[in-house]
Amino acid sequence: MVVAPLAARSPQRPRDFDRRGFSLLEAVIGMAIFSIMAVGIISITFMVRANAERAVYNNTALTLAQAYLEQLRSVDFTTLDEAAKDTTGTKPLTLLASDGATLRDESSGVFGNGDWARETIMLDEDDQGNPSQPMTFRFRPVLRDLSTLTGGTADGVEIILFFQSTYNFGTSRTQNGSLRTVRSNVSTF
């Protein structure tokens, strides 16, 4: 048996042992893929943030509209019926604004059937405690006498509340909506 001298032996090397790094082309392609992914993730982050802000504003507008609708539902039936039958719009509807003051129409007059009212709601505050992120909320109740629509067979008032909220989150956005209910002279409980 013949044994080769030690110096003549070559160690077995793995196939990729001579490859010591990435080529310039591989590095550029890797950076391009990473950049595309980073831009996608950043744009998704901003889109999620904008959708969250929109949801806060829309939810606030809907909550305000529901609150005004409940105030209208709590007005005694006679007052609602008179306001619905009034074609001149002079019968006042006494509602309270979110700050507790008596609600006025947009021209600072008496608020009644078909009049628009407006208020500005501040949704946040800055580091010093000053209100920020304003939302303008407008609404208009429309009361319809159901006895004229049904030929006298129904004694009730349909209340439709149209509302609009406007806010600025990078660009000005407006949401329109409406809520509808019926108030009857017949006791429901």
C-alpha positions in Angstrom: 0.0 0.0 0.0 1.3 3.3 -1.1 0.5 6.4 0.8 0.7 9.8 -0.8 2.8 12.4 1.0 0.9 14.9 3.1 1.8 17.9 0.9 0.3 16.2 -2.2 -3.1 15.7 -0.6 -5.7 18.4 -1.4 -8.5 18.8 1.1 -12.0 18.3 -0.2 -13.6 21.7 -0.6 -17.3 22.5 -0.8 -18.4 23.5 -4.2 -19.2 27.1 -3.3 -16.1 27.6 -1.2 -14.4 29.9 -3.7 -17.4 32.2 -3.9 -16.7 34.9 -1.4 -19.5 37.5 -1.8 -22.2 38.9 -4.0 -21.7 40.3 -7.4 -22.5 43.9 -8.1 -25.5 42.8 -10.2 -26.9 40.7 -7.3 -26.6 43.6 -4.9 -28.3 46.0 -7.2 -31.2 43.6 -7.8 -31.5 42.9 -4.0 -31.6 46.7 -3.3 -34.3 47.2 -6.0 -36.5 44.5 -4.6 -36.1 45.9 -1.0 -36.9 49.4 -2.2 -40.1 48.3 -4.0 -41.2 46.4 -0.8 -40.4 49.4 1.4 -42.4 51.8 -0.8 -45.3 49.4 -0.7 -45.2 49.0 3.1 -45.0 52.8 3.6 -47.9 53.5 1.2 -50.0 50.9 3.0 -49.2 52.5 6.3 -50.4 55.9 5.1 -53.5 54.4 3.6 -54.4 52.6 6.9 -53.8 55.8 8.8 -56.1 57.8 6.4 -58.8 55.1 6.7 -58.6 55.2 10.5 -59.0 59.0 10.5 -61.9 58.8 8.1 -63.6 56.2 10.3 -63.2 58.5 13.4 -64.8 61.4 11.5 -67.6 59.4 10.0 -68.4 57.7 13.3 -68.5 61.1 15.0 -70.8 62.5 12.4 -73.1 59.5 12.7 -73.1 59.8 16.5 -74.1 63.5 16.3 -76.8 62.8 13.8 -78.2 60.0 16.0 -78.1 62.4 19.0 -80.1 65.1 17.1 -82.5 62.5 15.8 -83.2 61.3 19.4 -83.7 64.9 20.5 -86.3 65.3 17.8 -88.0 62.0 18.8 -88.2 63.2 22.4 -90.1 66.4 21.4 -93.7 66.1 22.3 -95.9 64.9 19.5 -98.1 68.1 19.3 -95.0 70.3 18.7 -93.7 67.9 16.0 -97.0 67.7 14.3 -97.5 71.5 14.3 -93.9 71.9 12.9 -94.6 69.3 10.2 -97.9 71.0 9.2 -96.4 74.5 9.2 -95.6 75.6 5.6 -94.1 78.9 6.6 -91.3 77.4 8.7 -92.0 79.7 11.7 -92.7 76.9 14.3 -89.5 76.6 16.3 -87.9 73.3 17.2 -86.1 73.7 20.5 -83.0 71.5 20.4 -79.7 71.7 22.2 -76.3 72.0 20.5 -73.5 69.8 21.6 -72.2 72.6 23.9 -75.6 72.8 25.7 -76.7 76.1 24.1 -80.1 76.4 22.3 -79.6 75.5 18.6 -79.9 78.3 16.0 -80.1 77.9 12.3 -77.2 78.9 10.0 -78.3 82.5 9.8 -78.6 82.7 13.7 -82.4 82.7 13.5 -84.9 80.4 15.1 -84.3 76.8 14.2 -87.3 75.0 12.6 -88.4 72.4 10.2 -86.2 72.3 7.1 -83.6 74.7 8.5 -79.9 73.9 8.3 -77.9 74.2 11.5 -74.1 74.1 11.8 -71.6 73.5 14.5 -67.8 72.8 14.6 -66.7 69.8 16.7 -63.0 69.6 17.8 -61.9 65.9 17.8 -58.5 66.2 19.4 -56.1 68.5 21.3 -52.5 69.4 20.8 -49.6 69.1 23.3 -50.7 72.3 25.1 -54.3 71.2 25.5 -55.7 73.4 22.7 -58.5 71.9 20.6 -57.5 70.7 17.2 -58.8 68.6 14.2 -62.1 70.5 13.6 -65.0 68.9 11.9 -67.9 71.0 10.5 -71.2 69.3 11.1 -74.4 70.5 9.3 -77.8 68.9 9.6 -81.4 69.6 8.6 -84.5 67.9 9.9 -87.4 67.6 7.5 -90.7 66.8 9.2 -93.6 65.4 7.1 -97.1 65.0 8.3 -98.2 61.5 7.6 -101.9 62.2 7.8 -101.7 64.3 4.6 -99.7 61.5 2.9 -102.0 58.7 4.0 -105.4 60.5 3.5 -105.8 60.8 7.3 -105.5 57.1 8.1 -102.1 57.6 9.9 -101.5 60.0 12.7 -97.8 60.5 12.8 -94.7 62.5 11.7 -91.9 61.2 9.6 -88.6 62.7 10.7 -85.8 62.7 8.1 -82.5 64.1 9.3 -80.0 65.0 6.5 -76.5 65.6 7.6 -73.1 66.6 6.2 -69.7 66.5 7.8 -66.6 68.2 6.4 -63.1 67.7 7.7 -59.6 68.2 6.4 -57.1 65.4 6.6 -54.5 66.3 3.9 -57.4 67.2 1.6 -60.9 68.3 2.4 -63.4 65.5 2.6 -67.2 65.6 2.9 -69.6 62.9 4.1 -73.3 63.1 3.4 -76.0 61.0 5.0 -79.5 60.8 6.3 -81.4 59.1 9.0 -85.1 58.4 9.1 -87.7 57.6 11.7 -91.4 57.9 12.4 -93.0 59.4 15.5 -96.6 58.4 16.1 -99.3 59.8 18.3 -100.1 56.2 19.2 -98.3 54.9 22.3 -95.8 52.2 21.4 -95.2 50.9 24.9 
